[in-house]
Amino acid sequence: MSEFNFELFTGQGSKFNVAVSISKPGILSFTSGMYKKYELYNYRGAQLLFDKDKKVIAIKLHEEQSKDMFSLRHRKDNKGGFIASKSFIFAYDIDKNFGKRYLPEEIEHPELGKMLIVDLNKLLN
């Protein structure tokens, strides 16, 4: 009997990095690693919130249609997803961040519940 419990890695070519990127023309894009880690395939959309002072985006995911919700689009074969959020991006002058990637963080907000936050001061690349 072996003291190890090895698992065969079968994910060659898969991407496991967890990141949110902001791209033209106002899209929040989620890597396949983020999509899997946070099980985004279970959600239809998200409400987007912004802390102007701290420059932090909050993503409140929803399984069902909700007021002020942006639709979450799912890429083929669960290879990530995105939210077309041009109005949000330009309303808060976030367009300066086009082409940049950020590491999301899951938090429990006292009033809003579980959310993902993206700190625009903490660039990933």
C-alpha positions in Angstrom: 0.0 0.0 0.0 1.4 3.4 -1.0 1.5 6.4 1.2 0.7 8.6 -1.8 -2.6 9.3 -3.5 -1.5 10.5 -6.9 -3.8 12.0 -9.4 -3.1 12.0 -13.2 -3.1 15.5 -14.6 -5.1 15.6 -17.8 -5.3 19.3 -18.4 -2.5 19.8 -20.9 -3.1 23.1 -22.8 -5.7 24.3 -20.3 -5.5 27.7 -18.7 -5.8 27.8 -15.0 -4.9 31.4 -14.2 -7.6 33.3 -12.4 -8.0 36.8 -13.8 -10.4 39.6 -14.8 -9.4 41.8 -17.8 -10.9 45.0 -19.0 -11.0 45.3 -22.8 -12.4 47.5 -25.5 -15.2 48.3 -26.0 -16.0 48.0 -22.3 -15.9 44.3 -21.5 -15.1 42.6 -18.3 -13.6 39.3 -19.4 -13.1 36.3 -17.1 -10.4 33.7 -17.8 -11.3 30.0 -17.9 -9.5 29.6 -14.6 -11.7 32.2 -12.9 -14.8 30.7 -14.7 -14.1 27.3 -13.1 -12.9 28.5 -9.7 -16.0 30.6 -9.0 -18.3 28.3 -11.0 -19.5 31.2 -13.2 -21.4 28.7 -15.4 -24.1 28.7 -12.6 -24.9 32.4 -13.1 -26.9 34.4 -15.6 -25.5 37.8 -14.8 -24.1 40.3 -12.3 -24.8 43.7 -10.8 -21.7 45.9 -11.0 -20.8 48.3 -8.2 -17.8 50.7 -7.9 -16.0 52.3 -5.0 -14.7 55.6 -6.5 -12.4 56.4 -3.6 -10.7 53.0 -3.5 -11.0 52.3 -7.2 -12.5 48.8 -6.6 -15.1 47.1 -8.8 -17.6 44.7 -7.1 -19.3 41.9 -9.0 -22.4 40.6 -7.4 -23.3 37.4 -9.3 -26.9 36.3 -9.8 -28.4 33.0 -10.8 -31.7 34.6 -11.9 -32.6 37.8 -13.6 -32.2 40.7 -11.2 -32.7 44.5 -11.3 -29.8 46.4 -12.9 -28.1 43.2 -13.9 -25.6 42.9 -16.8 -25.8 39.6 -18.6 -23.0 37.1 -18.2 -22.0 35.6 -21.6 -20.6 32.1 -21.5 -17.9 31.1 -23.9 -18.0 27.7 -25.6 -17.0 24.7 -23.6 -16.8 26.7 -20.3 -13.7 28.5 -21.5 -14.4 31.7 -19.7 -17.0 34.3 -19.9 -17.6 38.1 -20.1 -19.9 40.9 -19.3 -20.5 43.6 -21.9 -20.5 46.7 -19.6 -19.5 49.7 -21.7 -21.9 52.0 -19.9 -20.4 51.0 -16.5 -16.8 51.2 -17.7 -17.3 54.7 -19.2 -19.5 56.0 -16.4 -16.7 55.5 -13.9 -13.8 56.4 -16.2 -12.4 52.8 -16.0 -11.6 52.8 -19.7 -8.0 53.9 -18.8 -7.6 50.3 -17.6 -8.2 48.7 -21.1 -5.9 45.8 -21.7 -5.0 45.3 -18.1 -5.6 42.2 -15.9 -6.5 41.9 -12.2 -6.8 39.1 -9.7 -10.3 38.9 -8.3 -11.0 38.4 -4.6 -14.1 36.9 -3.0 -15.5 38.8 -0.1 -18.5 38.7 2.1 -20.0 42.2 2.3 -22.1 42.8 5.5 -25.1 44.2 3.5 -24.6 42.9 0.0 -23.4 39.3 0.7 -20.9 37.3 -1.3 -19.2 39.3 -4.1 -16.1 39.3 -6.2 -14.0 42.4 -6.0 -11.4 43.7 -8.5 -9.0 46.3 -7.1 -7.8 48.5 -10.0 -4.8 49.5 -7.9 -3.4 45.9 -8.0 -2.4 45.1 -11.5 -1.8 41.5 -12.3 0.5 41.9 -15.3 
